[in-house]
């Protein structure tokens, strides 16, 4: 258990940093720095697509590394401090007197730092998540390991809902964002260092035969069940990407801050921070229940239940309006429960398929599998984040003022029906997935690692 917690510490760092960037970055650059929503969307698109295409190279390099410290740990440890520094500078852009006259400079700065941050992220994250597939061969212990990792990740997400709001309030405005970048950047670096030092690697996975990285990706995609799983996951990733981009905009411009909230809740806890806290707390608390359900009914069926829940809660967000804090809270409780499942079961299912792939090919390509997995997330975030901010730009979004009914309608549609449709498509694709506990047992027996 100690090794599981040590490994999970790294996910605390990745989740803490990742949520802050996913939720706060675009709002910070549109409403504080003064970069237009349309240009912010281009920065998000270019940086994340570049990063996504780097993933296969990092997966290949990680799979083929052979050192006395292992093939994954050197990258986890080596990325820690550079990632913390890049994160700080991302939230500390230059101050210009008139942002409208310096849009090009601000765009170049954001694009460069955002690309650098996620490039370093990839160097540490692909080996980190690949390592999780190697630490145990047991079907249920693998789920427990991923659950511990994702519980730590959810703890990082919870920290990312409170700490940014508190630090921004404490130091004020842009200085608050810079202070947040410094403090959370240092924290991220420390947690990654602990994770890289605390976990050992299994030596039998080193020294695998060489394969071209993109040939490895092609070989991975020949695994039919992985293709089904990847498409289902990518559709769910698209569904979840737009709400992450728009949640602060929804909190500020659709629901607003009721008078009773301003009178009774501390200033350092804005409504958007409370919403995120509620969502991720429910996700963390739901993990033990999802593990029990998965053990009784299988991983596929359990993920399917979560997809149905996410579909209905997303669609119900269309009826958000001024002051609907309670209604949104209920939806976030249900959505958070669904999110806890989504964080745990799909990666565990990928780890099972890697053993099946080894049975068929004689090779292990954890890096290739999780590079594709990461690509699906990043491409979804890049394309849908770009589309959402482009829509806001074209329908007339203006930072810091009351929005028109047209802008509000588009915000609500993108936050509700758009993800609901993609969750539904994800469930339809998942129905075609065919891989069970018995299939994993047979694969592990044939490769000589049966319990």
C-alpha positions as CSV (number, residue, x, y, z in Angstrom):
1,X,0.0,0.0,0.0
2,X,2.9,2.3,0.8
3,X,4.2,1.9,-2.8
4,X,0.8,2.6,-4.2
5,X,0.5,5.9,-2.2
6,X,4.1,6.8,-3.2
7,X,3.2,6.2,-6.9
8,X,-0.1,8.1,-6.5
9,X,1.7,11.2,-5.2
10,X,2.7,12.0,-8.7
11,X,-0.9,12.2,-9.9
12,X,-1.6,14.7,-7.1
13,X,1.0,17.0,-8.8
14,X,-0.2,16.4,-12.4
15,X,-3.9,16.9,-11.4
16,X,-3.2,20.0,-9.3
17,X,-1.4,21.7,-12.1
18,X,-3.6,20.3,-14.9
19,X,-6.9,21.6,-13.4
20,X,-5.6,25.0,-12.7
21,X,-4.4,25.4,-16.3
22,X,-7.6,23.8,-17.8
23,X,-10.0,26.0,-15.7
24,X,-8.2,29.2,-14.9
25,X,-5.8,29.9,-17.8
26,X,-8.3,31.1,-20.5
27,X,-10.3,33.2,-18.0
28,X,-7.0,34.7,-16.7
29,X,-5.8,35.7,-20.2
30,X,-9.2,37.1,-21.4
31,X,-10.4,38.9,-18.3
32,X,-7.1,39.9,-16.6
33,X,-4.4,40.0,-19.2
34,X,-6.6,41.4,-22.0
35,X,-6.0,38.9,-24.7
36,X,-9.1,38.4,-26.9
37,X,-11.0,35.1,-26.6
38,X,-10.4,34.3,-30.2
39,X,-6.6,34.6,-29.9
40,X,-6.6,32.7,-26.6
41,X,-8.4,29.9,-28.5
42,X,-5.6,29.8,-31.1
43,X,-3.0,29.6,-28.4
44,X,-4.8,26.7,-26.8
45,X,-5.2,24.9,-30.1
46,X,-1.6,25.2,-31.4
47,X,0.1,24.4,-28.1
48,X,-2.0,21.3,-27.3
49,X,-1.9,19.9,-30.8
50,X,1.9,20.2,-30.8
51,X,2.0,18.6,-27.4
52,X,-0.3,15.8,-28.5
53,X,1.9,14.8,-31.5
54,X,4.9,14.7,-29.2
55,X,3.3,12.0,-27.0
56,X,4.2,9.1,-29.3
57,X,7.8,10.1,-29.3
58,X,7.9,10.3,-25.6
59,X,6.1,7.0,-25.3
60,X,8.7,5.4,-27.6
61,X,11.6,7.0,-25.7
62,X,10.2,5.9,-22.3
63,X,9.6,2.3,-23.5
64,X,13.2,2.0,-24.8
65,X,15.1,3.7,-22.0
66,X,17.4,1.4,-20.0
67,X,19.1,2.8,-16.9
68,X,19.9,1.5,-13.5
69,X,17.1,3.7,-12.1
70,X,14.6,2.3,-14.5
71,X,13.0,3.4,-17.8
72,X,10.3,5.6,-16.3
73,X,11.6,7.2,-13.1
74,X,14.4,9.4,-14.7
75,X,11.8,11.3,-16.7
76,X,9.4,11.7,-13.8
77,X,12.2,13.1,-11.6
78,X,13.9,15.1,-14.3
79,X,10.7,16.9,-15.4
80,X,9.7,18.1,-11.9
81,X,11.6,21.4,-11.4
82,X,11.3,22.6,-15.1
83,X,7.6,21.9,-15.0
84,X,7.2,24.0,-11.8
85,X,9.1,26.9,-13.4
86,X,7.2,26.8,-16.6
87,X,3.9,26.8,-14.7
88,X,4.9,29.9,-12.8
89,X,5.9,31.9,-15.9
90,X,2.7,30.9,-17.6
91,X,0.8,32.9,-15.0
92,X,3.2,35.8,-14.9
93,X,3.0,37.4,-18.3
94,X,4.4,40.9,-19.0
95,X,2.2,43.8,-18.0
96,X,1.4,46.2,-20.9
97,X,-0.3,49.5,-20.7
98,X,-2.8,48.9,-23.4
99,X,-3.4,45.2,-24.1
100,X,-5.4,46.0,-27.3
101,X,-2.2,47.4,-28.8
102,X,-0.1,44.4,-27.9
103,X,-2.2,41.4,-28.8
104,X,0.6,39.9,-30.9
105,X,3.1,40.0,-28.0
106,X,0.7,38.6,-25.5
107,X,-0.4,35.8,-27.9
108,X,3.3,34.9,-28.6
109,X,4.0,34.8,-24.8
110,X,1.0,32.7,-24.0
111,X,1.5,30.3,-26.9
112,X,5.2,29.8,-26.0
113,X,4.8,29.3,-22.3
114,X,1.7,27.1,-22.7
115,X,3.5,24.9,-25.3
116,X,6.6,24.7,-23.0
117,X,4.6,23.8,-20.0
118,X,2.8,20.9,-21.7
119,X,6.0,19.8,-23.5
120,X,7.6,19.3,-20.1
121,X,4.4,17.8,-18.8
122,X,4.6,15.2,-21.5
123,X,8.2,14.3,-20.6
124,X,7.0,13.4,-17.0
125,X,3.4,12.3,-17.5
126,X,3.7,9.7,-20.3
127,X,6.3,7.6,-18.4
128,X,4.4,8.1,-15.1
129,X,1.1,6.8,-16.4
130,X,2.8,4.0,-18.3
131,X,4.5,2.9,-15.1
132,X,1.1,2.3,-13.6
133,X,0.4,-0.6,-16.0
134,X,3.6,-2.3,-14.9
135,X,3.4,-2.3,-11.2
136,X,1.0,-5.3,-10.8
137,X,-0.5,-8.0,-13.0
138,X,-3.5,-8.8,-10.9
139,X,-6.9,-7.8,-12.4
140,X,-8.4,-6.3,-9.2
141,X,-5.2,-5.1,-7.7
142,X,-4.7,-3.2,-10.9
143,X,-8.0,-1.5,-10.3
144,X,-7.0,-0.7,-6.7
145,X,-3.7,0.7,-7.8
146,X,-5.4,3.0,-10.3
147,X,-8.0,3.9,-7.7
148,X,-5.2,5.0,-5.3
149,X,-3.6,6.9,-8.1
150,X,-6.8,8.6,-9.1
151,X,-7.8,9.2,-5.5
152,X,-4.5,11.1,-5.1
153,X,-5.3,12.8,-8.4
154,X,-8.7,13.8,-7.1
155,X,-7.1,15.1,-4.0
156,X,-4.9,17.3,-6.3
157,X,-8.1,18.4,-8.0
158,X,-9.6,19.4,-4.7
159,X,-6.6,21.4,-3.8
160,X,-6.8,23.0,-7.2
161,X,-10.3,24.2,-6.4
162,X,-9.4,25.9,-3.2
163,X,-5.8,27.1,-3.4
164,X,-6.0,29.2,-6.5
165,X,-9.1,31.1,-5.3
166,X,-7.5,31.7,-1.9
167,X,-4.1,32.8,-3.3
168,X,-5.7,35.0,-6.0
169,X,-7.8,36.7,-3.3
170,X,-4.9,36.9,-0.8
171,X,-2.5,38.7,-3.2
172,X,-5.1,40.3,-5.5
173,X,-5.6,40.4,-9.3
174,X,-2.7,39.6,-11.5
175,X,-0.3,39.5,-8.6
176,X,-2.5,36.8,-7.1
177,X,-2.2,34.7,-10.2
178,X,1.6,35.1,-10.2
179,X,1.8,34.1,-6.6
180,X,-0.4,31.1,-7.2
181,X,1.9,30.1,-10.1
182,X,4.9,30.3,-7.9
183,X,3.5,28.4,-4.9
184,X,1.7,25.7,-6.9
185,X,4.7,25.4,-9.2
186,X,7.0,24.6,-6.2
187,X,4.4,22.1,-4.8
188,X,4.1,20.3,-8.2
189,X,7.9,19.9,-8.4
190,X,8.1,18.5,-4.9
191,X,5.3,16.0,-5.3
192,X,6.8,14.7,-8.6
193,X,10.2,14.3,-7.0
194,X,8.7,12.3,-4.1
195,X,6.8,10.1,-6.5
196,X,9.8,9.4,-8.7
197,X,12.0,8.5,-5.7
198,X,9.4,6.4,-3.9
199,X,8.5,3.9,-6.6
200,X,10.6,1.0,-7.8
201,X,10.4,-0.5,-11.3
202,X,10.2,-4.2,-12.4
203,X,13.5,-5.0,-14.2
204,X,11.9,-7.6,-16.5
205,X,10.2,-4.8,-18.5
206,X,13.5,-3.2,-19.5
207,X,15.5,-4.1,-22.7
208,X,12.6,-4.6,-25.0
209,X,13.2,-4.8,-28.8
210,X,13.4,-1.5,-30.7
211,X,10.4,-0.3,-32.6
212,X,9.9,3.0,-34.5
213,X,7.5,5.2,-32.4
214,X,4.9,5.6,-35.1
215,X,5.2,2.0,-36.1
216,X,4.5,1.2,-32.5
217,X,1.4,3.4,-32.5
218,X,0.2,1.6,-35.7
219,X,0.8,-1.8,-34.0
220,X,-1.1,-0.6,-31.0
221,X,-4.0,0.4,-33.1
222,X,-4.2,-3.1,-34.5
223,X,-5.6,-4.2,-31.1
224,X,-9.3,-4.1,-32.0
225,X,-10.6,-3.8,-28.4
226,X,-8.2,-1.0,-27.7
227,X,-9.5,0.9,-30.8
228,X,-13.0,0.6,-29.4
229,X,-12.0,1.7,-25.9
230,X,-9.9,4.6,-27.3
231,X,-12.8,5.9,-29.4
232,X,-15.2,5.6,-26.5
233,X,-12.8,7.4,-24.2
234,X,-12.0,10.1,-26.8
235,X,-15.7,10.9,-27.2
236,X,-16.0,11.2,-23.4
237,X,-12.9,13.4,-23.4
238,X,-14.6,15.7,-25.9
239,X,-17.7,15.8,-23.8
240,X,-15.7,16.8,-20.7
241,X,-13.4,19.4,-22.3
242,X,-15.9,22.2,-23.0
243,X,-17.4,22.3,-19.5
244,X,-13.8,22.6,-18.1
245,X,-13.1,25.6,-20.3
246,X,-16.5,27.3,-19.6
247,X,-17.2,26.6,-15.9
248,X,-15.9,29.9,-14.6
249,X,-17.8,31.8,-17.4
250,X,-21.0,29.9,-16.4
251,X,-20.4,30.7,-12.7
252,X,-19.8,34.4,-13.3
253,X,-22.0,35.3,-16.2
254,X,-24.9,32.8,-16.1
255,X,-25.5,32.0,-12.4
256,X,-23.8,35.0,-10.9
257,X,-23.2,35.5,-7.2
258,X,-26.4,35.8,-5.1
259,X,-26.6,38.4,-2.4
260,X,-26.9,35.7,0.3
261,X,-23.6,34.2,-0.9
262,X,-21.8,37.5,-0.8
263,X,-23.2,38.1,2.7
264,X,-22.4,34.8,4.3
265,X,-19.5,33.2,2.4
266,X,-15.8,34.3,2.8
267,X,-14.6,36.5,0.0
268,X,-11.7,34.1,-0.8
269,X,-14.3,31.4,-1.9
270,X,-15.9,32.5,-5.1
271,X,-18.8,30.4,-6.4
272,X,-16.7,28.8,-9.2
273,X,-14.3,27.5,-6.6
274,X,-17.2,26.0,-4.6
275,X,-18.6,24.3,-7.7
276,X,-15.3,22.7,-8.5
277,X,-14.8,21.6,-4.9
278,X,-18.2,20.0,-4.8
279,X,-17.7,18.2,-8.1
280,X,-14.3,16.7,-7.3
281,X,-15.1,15.9,-3.7
282,X,-18.0,13.8,-4.8
283,X,-15.7,12.2,-7.4
284,X,-13.2,11.3,-4.7
285,X,-15.9,9.9,-2.3
286,X,-17.4,7.8,-5.0
287,X,-14.3,5.8,-5.8
288,X,-14.7,3.0,-3.2
289,X,-18.3,2.4,-4.4
290,X,-17.3,2.3,-8.0
291,X,-14.6,-0.3,-7.2
292,X,-17.1,-2.5,-5.5
293,X,-19.5,-2.3,-8.4
294,X,-16.8,-3.0,-10.9
295,X,-15.7,-6.1,-8.9
296,X,-19.2,-7.4,-9.0
297,X,-20.4,-6.4,-12.5
298,X,-17.3,-5.8,-14.5
299,X,-15.5,-2.7,-15.6
300,X,-17.3,-2.2,-18.9
301,X,-20.8,-2.2,-17.4
302,X,-19.7,0.0,-14.5
303,X,-18.3,2.6,-16.9
304,X,-21.5,2.4,-18.9
305,X,-23.5,3.4,-15.9
306,X,-21.3,6.4,-15.3
307,X,-21.7,7.5,-19.0
308,X,-25.5,7.4,-18.7
309,X,-25.3,9.5,-15.5
310,X,-23.0,12.0,-17.2
311,X,-25.3,12.3,-20.2
312,X,-28.4,13.3,-18.2
313,X,-26.6,15.6,-15.8
314,X,-24.9,17.4,-18.7
315,X,-28.2,17.9,-20.6
316,X,-29.9,19.2,-17.4
317,X,-27.4,22.1,-17.2
318,X,-29.2,23.8,-20.1
319,X,-31.7,25.1,-17.5
320,X,-29.2,27.0,-15.4
321,X,-30.0,30.6,-14.9
322,X,-29.4,33.5,-12.5
323,X,-29.1,32.4,-8.9
324,X,-29.6,28.6,-9.5
325,X,-26.8,27.7,-7.1
326,X,-28.7,24.9,-5.5
327,X,-29.8,23.3,-8.8
328,X,-26.3,23.4,-10.1
329,X,-25.0,21.9,-6.9
330,X,-27.2,18.9,-7.3
331,X,-26.1,18.4,-10.9
332,X,-22.5,18.7,-9.8
333,X,-22.9,16.1,-7.1
334,X,-24.3,13.6,-9.7
335,X,-21.7,14.6,-12.3
336,X,-18.9,14.3,-9.8
337,X,-19.9,10.7,-8.9
338,X,-19.8,10.0,-12.7
339,X,-16.4,11.6,-12.9
340,X,-14.9,9.4,-10.2
341,X,-15.7,6.4,-12.3
342,X,-14.3,7.9,-15.5
343,X,-11.0,8.6,-13.8
344,X,-10.5,5.1,-12.6
345,X,-11.9,2.4,-14.8
346,X,-10.9,3.3,-18.4
347,X,-7.1,3.5,-17.5
348,X,-7.4,0.2,-15.7
349,X,-9.1,-1.3,-18.8
350,X,-6.2,-0.1,-20.9
351,X,-3.7,-1.8,-18.6
352,X,-5.6,-5.1,-19.1
353,X,-5.4,-4.8,-22.9
354,X,-1.6,-4.3,-22.7
355,X,-1.3,-7.8,-21.4
356,X,-3.5,-9.1,-24.2
357,X,-1.4,-7.3,-26.7
358,X,1.7,-8.9,-25.3
359,X,0.1,-12.3,-25.7
360,X,-0.5,-11.6,-29.4
361,X,2.7,-9.8,-30.3
362,X,5.3,-10.8,-27.7
363,X,6.1,-7.1,-26.9
364,X,5.0,-4.6,-24.4
365,X,4.2,-1.0,-25.4
366,X,2.8,0.7,-22.3
367,X,4.3,4.0,-23.6
368,X,2.6,3.7,-27.0
369,X,-0.7,2.8,-25.4
370,X,-0.7,5.7,-22.9
371,X,0.7,8.1,-25.5
372,X,-2.4,7.4,-27.6
373,X,-4.5,7.8,-24.5
374,X,-2.9,11.1,-23.7
375,X,-3.3,12.2,-27.3
376,X,-7.0,11.6,-27.1
377,X,-7.3,13.9,-24.1
378,X,-5.1,16.6,-25.4
379,X,-6.6,16.6,-28.9
380,X,-10.1,16.8,-27.4
381,X,-9.1,19.7,-25.1
382,X,-7.4,21.5,-28.0
383,X,-10.1,21.3,-30.5
384,X,-13.2,21.7,-28.3
385,X,-11.5,24.5,-26.2
386,X,-10.6,26.3,-29.4
387,X,-14.2,25.9,-30.7
388,X,-15.8,27.1,-27.5
389,X,-13.7,30.3,-27.3
390,X,-14.1,30.9,-31.0
391,X,-17.9,30.8,-30.6
392,X,-17.7,33.2,-27.6
393,X,-15.7,35.6,-29.7
394,X,-18.1,35.5,-32.7
395,X,-21.3,35.8,-30.7
396,X,-20.0,39.0,-28.9
397,X,-18.4,38.0,-25.6
398,X,-17.0,41.0,-23.8
399,X,-14.9,40.4,-20.6
400,X,-16.0,41.9,-17.3
401,X,-19.5,43.1,-18.3
402,X,-23.0,41.6,-18.3
403,X,-23.4,39.4,-21.4
404,X,-26.1,39.5,-24.0
405,X,-28.9,36.8,-24.1
406,X,-27.3,35.5,-27.3
407,X,-23.9,35.0,-25.5
408,X,-25.6,33.3,-22.5
409,X,-27.6,31.0,-24.8
410,X,-24.5,29.8,-26.6
411,X,-22.7,29.4,-23.2
412,X,-25.5,27.2,-22.0
413,X,-25.8,25.1,-25.1
414,X,-22.0,24.4,-25.2
415,X,-22.0,23.6,-21.5
416,X,-25.0,21.2,-21.6
417,X,-26.3,19.7,-24.9
418,X,-22.9,19.5,-26.6
419,X,-21.3,17.3,-23.9
420,X,-24.5,15.3,-23.5
421,X,-24.5,14.3,-27.2
422,X,-20.8,13.2,-27.0
423,X,-21.4,11.2,-23.8
424,X,-24.2,9.4,-25.5
425,X,-22.0,8.6,-28.5
426,X,-19.3,7.3,-26.1
427,X,-21.8,4.9,-24.5
428,X,-22.9,3.6,-27.9
429,X,-19.3,2.9,-28.9
430,X,-18.5,1.3,-25.5
431,X,-21.3,-1.3,-26.1
432,X,-19.0,-2.8,-28.7
433,X,-16.2,-3.5,-26.2
434,X,-15.5,-7.2,-25.6
435,X,-12.8,-8.0,-23.0
436,X,-13.5,-9.6,-19.7
437,X,-11.7,-10.8,-16.6
438,X,-11.5,-14.3,-18.1
439,X,-9.8,-12.9,-21.2
440,X,-7.2,-11.2,-19.0
441,X,-6.6,-14.4,-17.0
442,X,-6.0,-16.3,-20.3
443,X,-3.6,-13.7,-21.6
444,X,-1.6,-13.7,-18.4
445,X,-1.5,-17.5,-18.3
446,X,-0.1,-17.5,-21.9
447,X,2.6,-14.9,-21.2
448,X,3.6,-16.7,-18.0
449,X,2.4,-14.1,-15.4
450,X,-0.7,-15.7,-14.1
451,X,-1.3,-15.4,-10.4
